């Protein structure tokens, strides 16, 4: 059966990655305001249609070096960090103003590689993004270049966007690019290069088609876009690479303009639960009562009131086993409390958590989105 090209209207949570070369006029060191206004209008249209939109935006270093009048060419790490510190203020203000014209609140989130690799910080970042989306804000995310080092930095915002899409359980990643998709040869050097509109699965042959970076301000090229595709399709989301060198680039995608779609065989929920079930080592055990076990099987979250015993040493965000009254494994999930705090609130109502711990915690011990049933 031939795979079908998706449509933008098919997706409920969309991550849009915007590169430096699209956003910043390198010669003038200024934001391309007319282009950004058209993109903001596209985002507002999706937002009004009840879609969740997350932006991953480059441009902080490019803007900072313009403000500071730094010379052209490669920057030392500390110069990049300093330029980012200045540029992040300008970048956040730019997005806040562009979206504010459509009565949309922007929320800035700065992340590093550790925030998506270390589970406690991953959970914190995921919860922050979820809360912003619940408030109908648009999170604007960038790598925290002020503290990232050469050893830990993503090195490009394509892969950062893929990590964010996975973290936020998005079902589509849009990479707005200097090119309108993947070709079987570099189109700049081969007149016979053929555009690839649909990639059902990323194979070695697809990876071999990736070319080198073509932009002065961009750290990524087609190689990093393919890497991003591998990350995001494994996490259960589709990806599309499309040209950003047009006004209203999201509208253009919706209208069927030339692009390359990368398909996933999964969806964000099943991919995430597969990761929890098979890829994480449990650090402890929660034993629950029969009522809680029945509630979990009905698709509910695990509340503290249903937990009767806590074993092991674990931190917030760690994987734990969940066992029923007979000791049999019911499932496993990511716990919202460390072991010490979890032990204090077992058998207690969620409304008593603040009184017991002195802080307002999550109502669920394990949220249903972070829970997979069935013995592993």
C-alpha positions in Angstrom: 0.0 0.0 0.0 1.4 3.4 -0.9 2.0 5.8 2.0 -0.2 8.9 2.0 1.2 12.4 2.4 -0.3 14.0 5.6 -1.9 17.4 5.8 -1.2 20.1 8.4 -4.8 20.0 9.5 -4.2 16.4 10.7 -2.1 17.4 13.7 -3.1 18.7 17.1 0.4 19.6 18.6 2.9 21.1 16.3 6.6 22.1 16.9 7.9 24.7 14.5 11.6 25.2 14.2 12.9 28.5 12.9 16.6 28.9 12.0 18.8 31.9 12.3 19.2 32.5 8.6 15.4 32.7 8.2 14.8 35.0 11.2 17.9 37.3 11.1 19.1 39.5 8.2 22.9 38.7 8.6 24.0 41.8 6.6 21.9 44.2 8.7 22.0 42.2 11.9 18.2 42.7 12.3 15.1 40.6 12.5 13.2 40.0 9.2 10.1 41.6 10.7 7.8 41.2 7.7 8.6 37.5 7.4 8.2 37.0 11.1 4.8 38.8 11.0 3.6 36.4 8.3 4.7 33.4 10.3 3.1 34.8 13.5 -0.1 35.1 11.5 0.1 31.4 10.5 0.7 30.4 14.1 -2.2 32.5 15.2 -4.4 30.7 12.7 -3.4 27.3 14.1 -3.8 28.6 17.6 -7.3 29.8 16.9 -8.1 26.4 15.5 -7.3 24.9 18.9 -3.9 23.5 17.9 -1.0 23.6 20.3 2.0 25.3 18.8 5.5 25.3 20.2 8.3 27.3 18.6 12.0 26.4 18.6 13.8 29.5 17.6 17.5 30.1 16.8 18.8 33.7 16.5 20.1 34.6 19.9 23.8 34.6 19.1 23.2 36.2 15.7 21.2 39.0 17.3 23.7 39.4 20.2 26.7 39.7 17.9 24.9 42.4 15.9 24.0 44.4 19.0 27.6 44.0 20.3 29.1 44.7 16.9 31.3 41.6 17.0 33.4 40.8 13.9 32.1 38.3 11.4 33.5 34.7 11.4 33.6 32.0 14.0 33.3 33.0 17.7 35.1 31.6 20.7 32.9 29.7 23.1 32.8 32.5 25.7 32.1 35.1 23.0 29.1 33.0 21.8 27.9 32.6 25.3 28.1 36.4 25.9 26.5 37.2 22.6 23.7 34.8 23.5 23.1 36.5 26.8 22.5 39.8 25.0 20.6 38.2 22.1 18.2 36.1 24.1 16.6 39.3 25.5 16.1 40.6 22.0 14.9 37.3 20.7 12.3 36.8 23.5 11.1 40.4 23.0 10.8 39.9 19.3 8.6 36.7 19.6 6.5 38.2 22.5 5.7 41.3 20.3 5.0 39.3 17.1 2.6 36.9 18.9 1.2 39.6 21.1 -0.2 41.3 18.1 -2.5 38.3 17.8 -3.3 38.4 21.6 -1.1 35.3 22.1 1.2 35.2 25.1 4.7 33.8 24.5 6.6 31.9 27.2 10.4 31.7 26.9 12.0 28.3 27.8 15.8 27.9 27.7 17.0 24.3 27.7 20.3 22.4 27.5 21.0 18.8 26.5 20.9 17.8 30.1 17.3 18.9 30.4 16.2 16.3 27.9 18.6 13.5 29.0 18.3 13.6 32.8 14.8 12.4 33.7 14.1 14.8 36.6 15.0 17.8 34.6 13.2 16.3 31.6 10.0 16.0 33.7 10.4 19.6 34.9 10.8 20.9 31.4 7.9 18.7 30.1 5.6 20.0 32.9 6.5 23.6 32.2 5.7 23.2 28.5 2.5 21.4 29.3 1.4 24.2 31.7 2.1 26.9 29.1 0.1 25.0 26.5 -2.7 24.6 29.1 -2.8 28.3 29.5 -3.0 28.6 25.7 0.5 30.3 25.5 3.0 29.5 22.8 6.3 28.3 24.3 9.3 29.7 22.5 12.3 27.4 23.1 16.0 27.8 22.5 19.1 26.1 23.5 20.6 27.9 26.5 23.8 29.0 24.7 24.8 31.1 27.8 25.7 28.0 29.7 26.0 25.2 27.1 29.5 24.1 26.4 31.0 22.5 23.3 30.8 19.1 25.0 27.1 19.2 25.9 25.5 21.6 23.4 23.1 20.2 20.7 25.2 22.0 18.1 22.1 22.7 16.0 18.4 23.5 16.7 17.1 20.8 14.4 18.0 18.1 16.9 16.9 20.3 19.8 13.5 20.7 18.1 13.2 16.9 17.7 14.0 16.5 21.4 11.4 19.1 22.3 8.8 17.4 20.1 9.4 14.1 21.8 9.4 15.8 25.3 6.1 17.6 24.6 4.4 14.5 22.9 3.9 16.6 19.7 2.6 14.7 16.7 4.4 16.9 14.1 7.7 18.7 13.8 8.0 21.4 11.1 11.6 22.3 10.1 11.5 25.5 8.2 14.7 25.4 6.2 16.8 27.1 3.5 15.7 24.3 1.2 12.3 22.9 0.4 13.0 19.3 1.4 15.3 16.4 0.8 16.9 15.7 -2.6 18.6 12.6 -3.8 21.7 14.8 -4.5 22.7 18.3 -3.5 20.5 20.5 -5.7 23.0 23.4 -5.7 25.6 21.2 -7.5 23.4 18.8 -9.5 20.9 19.9 -12.1 19.4 16.4 -12.1 18.8 16.3 -8.3 15.4 14.8 -7.7 13.1 16.0 -4.8 11.9 13.4 -2.4 8.3 14.3 -1.3 7.7 11.4 1.1 10.0 9.3 3.3 8.0 6.4 4.9 11.1 5.2 6.8 14.6 6.6 7.3 17.0 4.1 5.7 20.7 4.1 5.1 19.9 5.2 1.5 18.0 8.2 2.8 20.8 9.1 5.2 23.3 9.0 2.3 21.3 11.7 0.5 22.0 14.3 3.2 24.2 17.2 2.2 26.3 19.7 4.1 25.3 22.9 5.8 24.9 25.8 3.4 24.3 28.8 5.6 26.7 31.0 7.4 24.4 31.5 10.4 23.1 27.9 10.6 25.0 25.2 12.5 22.9 22.4 10.9 22.5 21.0 7.4 20.5 18.2 5.9 22.6 15.7 8.0 21.2 17.1 11.2 17.7 17.3 9.8 17.9 13.5 9.0 19.1 13.0 12.6 16.2 15.0 13.9 13.9 12.9 11.7 15.3 9.7 13.4 14.7 11.1 16.8 11.2 12.4 16.2 9.8 9.5 14.2 11.1 7.1 16.9 9.2 9.2 19.4 5.9 8.8 17.4 5.7 12.1 15.5 5.8 13.0 11.8 8.3 15.6 10.5 8.2 17.9 7.5 11.1 19.9 6.0 9.8 22.9 4.0 11.2 26.2 2.7 11.1 29.1 5.1 12.0 31.5 2.3 8.4 32.4 1.6 5.9 34.5 3.4 3.3 32.5 5.4 5.4 29.3 5.3 2.9 27.3 7.4 0.1 28.3 5.2 2.2 27.2 2.2 2.6 23.7 3.8 -1.1 23.5 4.4 -1.7 24.4 0.7 0.5 21.5 -0.4 3.7 23.4 -1.4 6.8 21.3 -2.1 8.2 19.7 1.0 9.5 16.4 2.3 7.4 14.5 4.8 8.9 11.9 7.1 6.4 9.4 8.5 6.3 7.6 11.8 4.7 4.1 12.4 3.8 5.0 15.9 2.1 7.9 17.8 3.5 10.0 20.7 1.6 8.2 23.4 2.5 4.6 22.3 6.1 5.6 21.6 6.5 7.2 25.0 5.0 4.2 26.8 7.2 1.8 24.9 10.2 3.9 26.1 9.0 3.7 29.7 8.2 0.0 29.6 11.4 -1.2 27.9 14.2 1.4 28.1 14.2 2.6 31.7 15.5 0.7 34.7 13.0 0.9 37.6 14.5 2.4 40.7 11.8 1.4 43.2 8.4 -0.1 43.7 4.9 1.3 44.6 2.5 -1.3 46.0 -1.1 -0.3 45.5 -4.5 -1.4 46.8 -7.2 -3.2 44.8 -9.2 0.0 44.3 -6.2 1.8 42.7 -5.4 -1.2 40.6 -8.9 -1.2 39.2 -8.7 2.6 38.6 -5.5 2.1 36.6 -7.1 -0.5 34.4 -9.9 2.1 33.7 -7.2 4.5 32.4 -6.9 6.6 35.5 -3.7 8.1 37.1 -2.2 6.7 40.3 -3.2 8.9 43.2 -1.3 8.8 46.6 -4.5 7.5 48.3 -4.2 4.2 46.5 -0.5 3.6 47.4 0.1 1.4 50.5 3.9 0.9 50.4 7.0 2.5 48.9 10.2 0.6 48.4 13.6 1.6 46.9 15.6 4.8 46.6 14.3 6.9 43.7 14.0 10.6 42.6 11.3 12.5 41.0 11.1 11.4 37.3 12.6 8.0 37.9 10.9 4.8 36.6 9.2 2.7 39.3 7.4 -0.7 39.3 3.8 -0.7 40.3 2.6 -3.9 42.1 -0.9 -4.9 43.2 -2.0 -6.2 46.6 -0.8 -9.7 45.6 2.7 -8.5 44.7 2.2 -9.1 40.9 3.5 -6.3 38.6 0.7 -4.2 37.2 2.9 -1.8 35.3 5.5 0.8 35.6 5.7 4.6 35.2 7.6 7.8 36.0 7.0 8.9 39.6 6.2 12.5 40.4 7.8 12.4 43.9 11.1 11.2 45.3 11.0 8.2 47.6 11.1 10.2 50.9 8.2 12.4 50.0 6.2 9.6 48.4 6.4 7.7 51.7 4.9 10.6 53.5 1.8 11.0 51.4 0.8 7.3 50.8 -2.9 6.6 51.7 -3.5 10.4 51.8 -5.8 12.5 49.8 -4.2 14.6 47.1 -5.7 17.7 48.8 -3.5 17.0 51.9 -0.2 17.0 50.0 0.6 20.7 50.5 -0.1 20.4 54.2 2.1 17.3 54.6 5.0 18.3 52.4 4.8 22.1 52.8 4.7 22.6 49.1 2.0 22.2 46.4 2.8 19.0 44.6 1.2 17.1 41.7 -2.1 15.5 42.6 -1.0 12.2 40.9 1.8 10.0 42.2 2.1 8.7 38.6 0.2 10.4 35.9 -1.5 8.2 33.3 0.6 9.8 30.5 3.7 8.5 32.3 2.2 5.1 33.0 2.3 1.8 31.1 0.3 -1.2 32.2 1.3 -4.9 31.9 4.3 -6.7 33.3 7.5 -6.0 31.4 
